[in-house]
C-alpha cells in the first residue's frame, strides 16, 4: 500500500489564536499542498467532551495530511520547501507544542 497520513498537532501562542488559524488555513495548508506527494489536508479542533476518561488533549489543533509515495521523500521535499521559504512558519504557532507523526496504511479503506 502506498497510502500514508501525516498528523501534525499544534497550539497557537496565547492570545494569537485567530492569527494562527488564519495563517494555517489560508497560507500554510495551500503551501504544504504544493509539495509533491501531499494529496489532501484537513484540520481538526479538539472536541469538548464532558465524559470521564476523556481528558482534553495537550494540543488543541490537528492537521491531517494524506500522502502518496515514499513518505521519507515527501518529508524531505517538504523540508526543502521550508528551508527555501516556500512553506512559511507561522509566527503565532507555539513551536514547543508541535508534534508530528507519519503513519502508513495497513489496510484498504473500510466503509459500511
N, C-alpha and C positions, 0 to 999 in steps of 0.2 A: 504494500500500500504506500501511496505517495501523498498522504494527507496528514497535515500537522497543524497544531494550533500553538500560537504564542500568547501567553497570558501575561499581561502587564498590570500589576496592582500599584496604585498610587494615591496620594493625597495632595491637596493644594496647600500652599503656605497659608497659615491662619489669616483670615480676613481677605484672601485673594481668590476665593472660590469661583466667582463669576469670571474673572480674568482667565483662570486656569481652564474652566470649561469652554470658554470661547476659543482659546488657543487650541485646546485639544481637538475639538470638533471641527473648527473652521480652518485650522492650519496643519496641525500635526498629523491627523489621520490622512488627509489628502497627500501629504508629503510621504508618509510611510507607504501608502498605496502605490506610489510611483516606483517602488522597489520591485525589480523582477522577482517573482515568486510569492509576493504578497497579493493574494487574490480577493480578500474581503476583510472588513473590520466592523466591529460593533462594540459600543461602550455600554457599561452597566454601572448602576449605583447600588450600593448595599441596601437591601430591603430592611425596613424597620420591623423587626419581629418582636412580639411580646410573648415569647414562648420559652419555657425553661429549657436549658441545654443548648440554646442557640445564641451565644453572645455576639455582640457586634464585632465584625472583623476589624483588624488594625488599619486596613486601608478602606477608604470609602468608595473608591472607584476601581473598576476593572475594564481593561480594553482587551478584547479577544480578536486576534488576527489569524485568519486562515492562511496557511502557507502551502505551496506546492513545490515539489522538487526537494533537493537536499537542504535541510534546514540550516546546516552549517554554512552553506554557500549563500543562502538568503540572509542570514545574520551577518556574514562578512560584508555583503553588498550594502546592507543597512548601516553597518558601522562606517564603511567608506563614505556613504552619503552623509552621515552625521559629521564626520571629520571635515568634509568639504563644505558643510553648511547647507546642503540640500535638504537635510532634515534638521529642523531647529530644536533647540532645547527651551522649553517653556520657563520663563522667568518666575512664574507663580507656582512652579512644581516644588514640593517638598522632596528634595532629592534623597533624603535619608529614608523616606517611606517607600521608595520604588523597589519593587522586586519583579523579576521576570522569569518565566519558565516556559519551556517548549515541550510539548507532548506530541507523540506520534500515534496515529490511529492504530488500533489493534483489530478493529472490525469495520465492516462497511457500516454506513449509517443505518440505524434501525428505526423504523417508524411503525405505527399501528397499521 
